[in-house]
Amino acid sequence: MRALLRELKSTLQSHDTLNPKLWKGEKLDPEVWQALNKISKEWAKFANIPNKAIKDVIIVGGNANYNYTKYSDIDLHLMLDKSQVKCDGLVDDYLLSKKQLWALTHDITVKGQPVELYGQSAEDTFKKGQGVYSLQSNGWLQQPERVKFDANSQAVKDKVYDLERAIMDLINSKSDDIATFKRMKGRLKGMRSTAIEKGGEYAPENLAFKELRNRGVLDKMNKYLRNLEDKDLSLSENHKKCKDGKEWDKDKKKCVTKSRRHRAYYGGYWLSGHNHSGDTGEEGTGGDGGSDGGGGGGE
């Protein structure tokens, strides 16, 4: 394990200047401002968000801070008065669905950086030191702080190694246990949100989450889970209904007892759909085992 850790080269970075592709000093490049302003208006139309609901459009995440990398999206958020969006109390789910549908049907970049859109409440506050840039006023609502961090710290490497191994073991074993993957996603989300709350943007757990995202591990897990869910909802021509907790084995063409061989052990937990000693069984709790989970605008 130690040899592998030494070979793990981090994708995380910190800089003394903002991304020169997007910024002229600490001011947004006028061409970039124009492009992002146009994109935000198109997304508002796509999501049927009325103009009166939009209080501002902001840039957050790595590209509004000094910790950008070549993998960093431009996190473009519409700040909304949610009371003006007619969606019967389901505004957050609606906006998330529109974000995901937009991403599936559009591939937009600005100066080579992908643009990710979202709508959030105008009443939301931001962590101290996090850069927040307003398109409306073309200036900073909150200046980013330069923070040096050790991207190759042993704590980050250990977490990346353990989490990547657990996720890839599940995928490579061709596990069909949907509950196991959902528990892993819940723990990742909980790990990240707890880390940011307690230790800020540069907490080891949050840096580990970003490293896994940059490496494409989270995308692989999410795609694998979507395929499992689609398969679970589909009914094949040769499928037969089984009783007493058994499942149909398409290869053996008969009902068999469901195998538990694909459970993965991680951080003191058997990652399965069942409770075990010391495990509350709740998704999203803190700890080292905890995609797309992650709140706020990330790098």
Secondary structure, DSSP 8 states (H G I E B T S, - for coil): -HHHHHH--------SS--TTTEETTEE-HHHHHHHHHHHHHHHHHTT--GGGEEEEEEESGGGSS---TT--EEEEEEE-GGGS-STT-HHHHHHHHHHHHHHH---EETTEEEEEEEEETT----TT--EEETTTTEEEE--------TT-HHHHHHHHHHHHHHHHHHHTT---HHHHHHHHHHHHHHHHHHHHHH-TT-HHHHHHHHHHHTTHHHHHHHHHHHHHHHHH---TT-----TTEEEETTTTEEEE---TT-EEETTEEESSS--TT----TT--STT------S---
